Amino acid sequence: MRGNAFSAAKSRRAAAASGLAALLLLVVFTGPAFCGVAVEGLPEWLERVALRSLTVVWDEVAPRPVEAAEKERVLSLVASRLFQGYAVRNARVHGNDARIVLQAATESPFEWSVALAYGNLPSPPAEWLAEDTAALVPAVAGALEGVPLEALSWGDEAFREFVRDLAREALPGWDAIPLVRLRERGAQLQIQLVPRPPLVLALVPRLRSATLPLMLRKDLHEKLLMDLSSLAGLPVPWVERHRDDVERWAGEVLAERNTVRNARARVDVAFVPETLAPLDVRVESGKYAIAAWVAAYAGTDDRYGEIGLHLGRKAQPWSGWEVELYGEWIAALNDFAVESRWGVRWSPWGEAWLGAEVAYPGETLWWRLWIDGAKPGRPYLWWRWSEDYGNNGGVGWRLTEHLSLEVHYDERDKDEVSLRAVGNL
């Protein structure tokens, strides 16, 4: 036989309520409140329900001028009618104090099993949930030990609240809904875990890198979004608890990609649990630097569009000193004349670089400075100086990952100042 014991017990509850109402009609609701009632033989969550009911009766029975035996009889009658599944083993009255001892009505203990249900949640969120609920099932099973099925007809709300309190502490953002299914022997209590708003509706990954080209970053971005899609629909408070796990998971997912492995890149992840949850990822290779771009000029007749490629090999000869040997090739789009630059640069701090390069044709030596704001919405600067040609550089702003806009300066040109738009590839 299968069914929900909470709904199946409605008729029993109605019968118990009518019996109690008939009993309470025998007494007059006057006099002071008496609280000297003790109930034994019940689990704590069920004891509170029984205590509230018996206190109402005792507040009326205690002041009446009748023998203690009569008061004990009344309390025993109320308890036997009201608390289905339990029998009164003992009832004692001493002055204004009463003590009721209950026991299961049947000698054979009712067999309970407890299980969790939370849908088809993939790993690793399923593993985090299993860890969080490891103590929940034993706690609920312990609370049901020795409790007859009939007790849920009058203690169902208290039991629901007991389960909710346990889950609220272990699982913020989840509702725990207990359902009872009858079996041939005993019953199974299934605790259904349901996410409660606010929920994570979508991830918003932002992947940036100063050492990988945009085409490779875009591929990593799409795969990361697909791999972490199982976070959508989970409660924000619970995901907040596992913020470090999410960041570690995202880092591990990226570390397994061939692009990251081959570039020997370091991955840093910062996650903010929200309805639209930002996932800020920085992927930087400790060995290589690759960049490609196209540029167009406005406000000058001395410059044509160009396409460029930067390839670098990094090293760290001393702790905190990052050095890069690089080559750059810039081709003008009008005649495809190529300028190559070969140089070395080192980073004294952060995203600042100092270096020197030789440009061909001409074998011109340039001293160079970079201050790179790799993040969209940040300014950046590059500048170089040559004894033969003077200053050349740009101050710009990264509008998006794809597009930058800069003021370009070159003393070699007739129009020394121009506007330059750079598209990252």
C-alpha positions as CSV (number, residue, x, y, z in Angstrom):
1,M,0.0,0.0,0.0
2,R,1.3,3.4,-1.0
3,G,0.1,6.9,-0.2
4,N,0.7,10.1,1.7
5,A,0.3,9.6,5.4
6,F,-0.3,13.3,6.0
7,S,-3.5,13.4,3.8
8,A,-4.6,9.8,4.8
9,A,-4.8,10.8,8.5
10,K,-7.2,13.7,8.1
11,S,-10.2,11.6,9.1
12,R,-8.3,10.4,12.3
13,R,-7.4,14.0,13.1
14,A,-11.1,15.1,12.8
15,A,-12.2,12.3,15.1
16,A,-9.6,13.2,17.7
17,A,-10.6,16.9,17.5
18,S,-14.3,16.1,18.0
19,G,-13.5,14.0,21.0
20,L,-11.4,16.7,22.5
21,A,-14.1,19.3,21.9
22,A,-16.7,17.1,23.7
23,L,-14.4,16.8,26.6
24,L,-13.6,20.5,26.8
25,L,-17.4,21.3,27.0
26,L,-17.4,19.6,30.4
27,V,-15.2,22.3,31.9
28,V,-15.6,26.1,32.2
29,F,-12.7,28.2,30.8
30,T,-12.0,30.4,33.8
31,G,-9.3,30.7,36.4
32,P,-5.5,31.4,36.2
33,A,-3.1,29.7,33.8
34,F,-1.2,26.6,35.2
35,C,2.0,25.5,33.4
36,G,3.1,22.6,35.6
37,V,2.6,19.9,33.0
38,A,5.4,17.5,32.0
39,V,5.2,15.0,29.1
40,E,7.6,12.1,28.7
41,G,8.1,9.3,26.2
42,L,8.0,11.5,23.1
43,P,10.7,12.9,20.9
44,E,11.4,16.6,21.5
45,W,9.7,17.9,18.3
46,L,6.5,15.9,19.2
47,E,6.7,16.6,22.9
48,R,6.1,20.3,22.3
49,V,2.9,19.6,20.4
50,A,1.6,17.3,23.2
51,L,2.6,19.8,25.9
52,R,0.7,22.7,24.3
53,S,-2.5,20.6,24.1
54,L,-2.2,19.2,27.6
55,T,-1.4,22.6,29.1
56,V,-4.8,23.9,27.7
57,V,-6.6,21.1,29.4
58,W,-4.6,21.3,32.6
59,D,-5.2,25.1,32.9
60,E,-8.9,24.2,33.3
61,V,-8.7,21.0,35.3
62,A,-6.1,22.0,37.8
63,P,-8.1,24.6,39.7
64,R,-11.2,22.5,40.0
65,P,-12.0,21.1,43.5
66,V,-11.8,17.4,42.6
67,E,-9.6,14.6,43.7
68,A,-6.2,14.1,42.1
69,A,-7.3,10.7,40.8
70,E,-10.2,12.4,38.9
71,K,-7.7,14.9,37.4
72,E,-5.5,12.0,36.4
73,R,-8.4,10.2,34.8
74,V,-9.3,13.3,32.7
75,L,-5.7,13.9,31.6
76,S,-5.4,10.2,30.6
77,L,-8.6,10.3,28.7
78,V,-7.6,13.5,26.8
79,A,-4.2,12.0,26.0
80,S,-5.5,8.7,24.8
81,R,-8.0,10.4,22.5
82,L,-5.8,13.2,21.2
83,F,-2.4,11.5,20.8
84,Q,-3.1,8.7,18.3
85,G,-0.5,6.0,18.1
86,Y,0.4,6.4,21.8
87,A,-1.0,5.0,25.0
88,V,-0.8,6.5,28.5
89,R,1.5,4.5,30.6
90,N,1.3,6.7,33.6
91,A,-0.5,9.9,34.8
92,R,0.3,11.6,38.1
93,V,-1.0,14.8,39.7
94,H,0.7,16.4,42.6
95,G,-0.8,19.7,43.6
96,N,-0.7,22.0,40.6
97,D,1.8,19.8,38.7
98,A,0.9,17.0,36.4
99,R,3.2,14.4,34.7
100,I,2.1,12.2,31.8
101,V,4.2,9.3,30.5
102,L,3.3,8.1,27.0
103,Q,4.5,5.0,25.1
104,A,3.9,3.6,21.6
105,A,0.5,1.8,21.5
106,T,2.0,-1.2,19.8
107,E,4.9,-3.2,21.1
108,S,6.6,-3.6,17.7
109,P,8.4,-0.4,16.7
110,F,7.3,1.1,13.5
111,E,9.9,0.8,10.7
112,W,11.0,4.0,9.1
113,S,13.5,4.7,6.2
114,V,14.6,8.1,5.2
115,A,15.7,9.2,1.7
116,L,16.6,12.5,0.0
117,A,15.3,13.5,-3.4
118,Y,16.6,16.6,-5.3
119,G,16.3,15.9,-9.0
120,N,18.9,15.1,-11.6
121,L,21.7,17.4,-10.3
122,P,25.0,16.8,-12.1
123,S,28.4,16.7,-10.4
124,P,30.0,18.5,-8.7
125,P,27.0,20.4,-7.3
126,A,25.5,17.0,-6.5
127,E,28.6,16.2,-4.4
128,W,28.4,19.5,-2.6
129,L,24.7,18.9,-1.8
130,A,25.5,15.3,-0.6
131,E,28.2,16.7,1.8
132,D,25.8,19.4,3.1
133,T,23.0,16.8,3.8
134,A,25.3,14.1,5.2
135,A,24.0,14.7,8.7
136,L,20.4,15.5,7.7
137,V,19.2,11.9,7.0
138,P,20.6,10.5,10.3
139,A,19.1,13.4,12.2
140,V,15.6,12.9,10.7
141,A,15.8,9.1,11.1
142,G,16.8,9.5,14.8
143,A,13.8,11.9,15.3
144,L,11.4,9.3,13.8
145,E,12.8,6.3,15.8
146,G,10.0,4.6,17.7
147,V,7.4,7.1,16.4
148,P,4.1,5.4,15.3
149,L,2.8,6.4,11.9
150,E,-0.5,7.7,13.5
151,A,1.5,10.3,15.4
152,L,1.9,12.3,12.1
153,S,-1.8,12.9,12.1
154,W,-1.5,15.3,15.0
155,G,2.2,16.1,14.8
156,D,2.6,16.7,11.1
157,E,3.1,20.4,11.2
158,A,5.6,20.1,14.0
159,F,7.5,17.5,12.0
160,R,7.5,19.6,8.9
161,E,8.9,22.5,10.9
162,F,11.5,20.3,12.5
163,V,12.7,19.1,9.0
164,R,12.6,22.7,7.7
165,D,14.8,23.9,10.6
166,L,17.3,21.2,10.0
167,A,17.5,21.9,6.3
168,R,17.6,25.7,6.8
169,E,20.8,25.5,8.7
170,A,22.5,23.0,6.4
171,L,21.0,24.1,3.1
172,P,20.3,27.9,2.8
173,G,18.0,28.6,-0.1
174,W,16.4,25.1,-0.2
175,D,13.0,24.1,1.0
176,A,12.7,20.6,2.5
177,I,9.3,19.0,2.0
178,P,8.7,15.7,3.8
179,L,6.5,13.1,2.1
180,V,5.5,9.7,3.5
181,R,5.1,6.7,1.3
182,L,3.7,3.5,2.9
183,R,5.5,0.2,2.3
184,E,4.5,-3.4,3.0
185,R,6.5,-3.0,6.2
186,G,6.8,0.4,7.7
187,A,7.1,3.6,5.6
188,Q,9.6,5.6,3.7
189,L,10.0,9.3,4.5
190,Q,11.2,11.1,1.4
191,I,12.6,14.6,1.9
192,Q,12.1,16.5,-1.3
193,L,14.6,19.4,-1.7
194,V,13.2,22.3,-3.7
195,P,15.3,25.4,-4.6
196,R,13.8,28.6,-3.3
197,P,14.2,32.1,-5.0
198,P,16.4,34.0,-5.5
199,L,18.0,31.6,-8.0
200,V,21.0,31.8,-10.2
201,L,19.4,32.3,-13.6
202,A,22.6,32.6,-15.7
203,L,26.3,32.9,-15.5
204,V,28.0,35.9,-17.0
205,P,31.7,34.8,-17.7
206,R,34.2,37.5,-18.5
207,L,37.4,35.9,-19.6
208,R,40.4,38.2,-20.2
209,S,44.1,37.7,-21.0
210,A,47.1,39.7,-22.0
211,T,48.9,36.6,-23.4
212,L,46.2,34.8,-25.4
213,P,44.5,36.1,-28.6
214,L,40.8,36.8,-28.6
215,M,40.0,33.9,-30.8
216,L,41.3,31.4,-28.2
217,R,39.7,33.3,-25.3
218,K,36.4,33.1,-27.1
219,D,36.6,29.4,-27.4
220,L,37.5,29.0,-23.7
221,H,34.6,31.4,-22.8
222,E,32.0,29.3,-24.7
223,K,33.2,26.0,-23.2
224,L,33.3,27.4,-19.7
225,L,29.7,28.6,-20.0
226,M,28.6,25.2,-21.2
227,D,30.5,23.3,-18.5
228,L,29.2,25.4,-15.6
229,S,25.6,25.6,-16.9
230,S,24.4,23.3,-14.1
231,L,24.7,26.2,-11.7
232,A,21.7,27.8,-13.3
233,G,18.5,27.2,-11.2
234,L,20.3,26.7,-7.9
235,P,19.6,29.0,-4.9
236,V,21.8,32.0,-4.6
237,P,22.4,31.6,-0.8
238,W,23.5,28.0,-1.3
239,V,25.8,28.9,-4.2
240,E,27.2,31.7,-2.0
241,R,28.2,29.1,0.6
242,H,30.0,27.1,-2.1
243,R,31.6,30.2,-3.7
244,D,35.1,28.8,-3.3
245,D,34.0,25.4,-4.7
246,V,32.6,27.2,-7.8
247,E,35.9,29.1,-8.3
248,R,38.0,26.0,-7.9
249,W,35.7,24.1,-10.3
250,A,35.9,26.8,-13.0
251,G,39.7,26.8,-12.6
252,E,39.9,23.0,-13.0
253,V,37.6,23.0,-16.0
254,L,39.8,25.6,-17.8
255,A,43.0,23.9,-16.7
256,E,41.9,20.7,-18.6
257,R,41.6,22.6,-21.9
258,N,44.3,22.1,-24.5
259,T,44.7,25.8,-25.0
260,V,45.5,26.4,-21.3
261,R,47.7,23.3,-21.0
262,N,49.7,24.0,-24.1
263,A,50.2,27.7,-23.1
264,R,51.0,26.6,-19.6
265,A,48.7,29.3,-18.4
266,R,47.7,30.3,-14.9
267,V,44.0,30.6,-14.2
268,D,42.5,33.0,-11.7
269,V,38.7,33.0,-11.0
270,A,36.5,35.4,-9.1
271,F,32.8,34.5,-8.8
272,V,30.0,36.6,-7.4
273,P,26.8,34.6,-6.6
274,E,23.9,36.7,-7.9
275,T,20.8,36.1,-10.1
276,L,23.0,37.0,-13.1
277,A,26.2,35.8,-11.6
278,P,29.5,37.4,-12.9
279,L,32.4,35.0,-13.3
280,D,35.6,37.0,-13.8
281,V,38.4,34.8,-15.3
282,R,42.0,35.7,-15.9
283,V,44.1,33.3,-18.0
284,E,47.7,34.2,-18.3
285,S,50.5,32.1,-19.8
286,G,53.7,32.0,-17.9
287,K,55.6,30.9,-21.1
288,Y,54.0,32.5,-24.2
289,A,52.4,35.7,-25.3
290,I,50.3,35.9,-28.5
291,A,48.3,38.9,-29.7
292,A,46.9,39.9,-33.1
293,W,45.1,43.1,-34.1
294,V,43.8,45.2,-37.0
295,A,43.9,49.0,-36.8
296,A,42.4,51.9,-38.7
297,Y,43.4,55.6,-38.5
298,A,41.3,58.8,-38.7
299,G,42.5,62.4,-38.9
300,T,45.7,61.8,-40.9
301,D,46.8,61.2,-44.4
302,D,50.1,59.7,-43.3
303,R,48.7,56.4,-42.0
304,Y,46.8,53.4,-43.6
305,G,45.1,50.6,-41.9
306,E,47.3,47.8,-40.6
307,I,47.3,44.3,-39.3
308,G,49.7,43.1,-36.6
309,L,51.0,40.0,-34.8
310,H,52.9,39.7,-31.5
311,L,54.6,36.5,-30.5
312,G,56.6,36.3,-27.2
313,R,58.5,33.8,-25.1
314,K,58.4,34.5,-21.4
315,A,60.8,33.6,-18.6
316,Q,61.3,34.4,-14.9
317,P,65.0,34.4,-14.2
318,W,64.5,35.9,-10.7
319,S,61.5,35.9,-8.4
320,G,59.1,38.7,-9.3
321,W,61.0,39.5,-12.5
322,E,59.1,38.5,-15.6
323,V,61.1,38.8,-18.9
324,E,59.8,38.4,-22.4
325,L,61.6,38.0,-25.7
326,Y,59.3,39.0,-28.5
327,G,58.8,39.6,-32.2
328,E,56.2,41.9,-33.8
329,W,55.1,42.1,-37.5
330,I,53.0,45.0,-38.7
331,A,51.8,45.0,-42.3
332,A,50.2,48.1,-43.9
333,L,47.0,47.2,-45.7
334,N,47.6,49.5,-48.7
335,D,50.8,47.8,-49.9
336,F,51.4,45.1,-47.3
337,A,54.8,46.4,-46.5
338,V,56.0,44.7,-43.4
339,E,57.8,46.2,-40.4
340,S,59.3,43.7,-38.0
341,R,60.3,44.5,-34.4
342,W,62.6,42.3,-32.3
343,G,62.9,43.1,-28.6
344,V,63.1,42.2,-25.0
345,R,61.0,43.6,-22.1
346,W,60.6,43.1,-18.4
347,S,57.8,43.8,-15.9
348,P,59.0,45.6,-12.8
349,W,55.4,45.7,-11.4
350,G,51.9,44.7,-12.3
351,E,50.9,45.3,-15.9
352,A,53.8,47.8,-16.6
353,W,56.6,46.7,-18.9
354,L,59.9,48.4,-19.9
355,G,61.9,47.2,-22.9
356,A,63.9,47.9,-26.0
357,E,63.4,46.7,-29.6
358,V,65.1,46.9,-33.0
359,A,62.8,47.7,-36.0
360,Y,63.5,46.5,-39.5
361,P,64.0,47.7,-42.1
362,G,66.4,50.4,-40.8
363,E,67.8,48.6,-37.7
364,T,66.4,51.4,-35.5
365,L,66.7,51.1,-31.8
366,W,63.6,52.1,-29.8
367,W,63.1,52.2,-26.0
368,R,59.6,51.3,-25.1
369,L,57.0,51.4,-22.2
370,W,53.7,49.6,-21.9
371,I,51.0,50.1,-19.2
372,D,48.3,47.7,-20.2
373,G,44.8,47.8,-18.8
374,A,43.7,44.4,-20.1
375,K,40.3,44.7,-18.6
376,P,37.5,46.3,-20.6
377,G,36.6,49.8,-19.4
378,R,40.2,50.5,-18.4
379,P,42.8,52.9,-19.9
380,Y,46.1,51.8,-21.3
381,L,49.3,53.4,-22.7
382,W,52.2,52.4,-24.9
383,W,55.1,54.6,-25.8
384,R,58.5,54.3,-27.5
385,W,61.3,56.7,-28.2
386,S,64.2,56.6,-30.7
387,E,67.2,58.9,-30.9
388,D,66.7,59.0,-34.7
389,Y,62.8,59.4,-34.9
390,G,61.7,60.8,-31.6
391,N,58.4,59.8,-29.9
392,N,55.7,57.4,-31.0
393,G,52.9,56.1,-28.9
394,G,49.2,56.0,-27.9
395,V,46.9,56.6,-25.0
396,G,43.7,54.5,-25.3
397,W,40.6,53.1,-23.7
398,R,39.4,49.5,-24.0
399,L,35.8,49.8,-24.9
400,T,35.2,46.1,-25.0
401,E,37.3,42.9,-25.3
402,H,37.1,43.4,-29.1
403,L,37.6,47.1,-29.6
404,S,39.9,49.8,-28.3
405,L,40.1,53.5,-29.2
406,E,43.3,55.5,-28.7
407,V,44.9,58.9,-29.5
408,H,47.9,58.1,-31.6
409,Y,51.1,60.2,-31.7
410,D,54.1,59.9,-34.1
411,E,56.7,62.6,-34.7
412,R,57.6,61.0,-38.0
413,D,54.2,62.0,-39.5
414,K,53.1,65.3,-40.9
415,D,49.9,64.9,-38.9
416,E,51.5,63.9,-35.6
417,V,48.2,63.3,-33.8
418,S,45.5,61.0,-35.1
419,L,42.7,58.8,-33.8
420,R,43.3,55.0,-33.9
421,A,40.7,52.3,-33.6
422,V,42.1,48.8,-32.7
423,G,40.2,45.6,-33.2
424,N,41.6,42.7,-31.2
425,L,41.7,39.3,-33.0
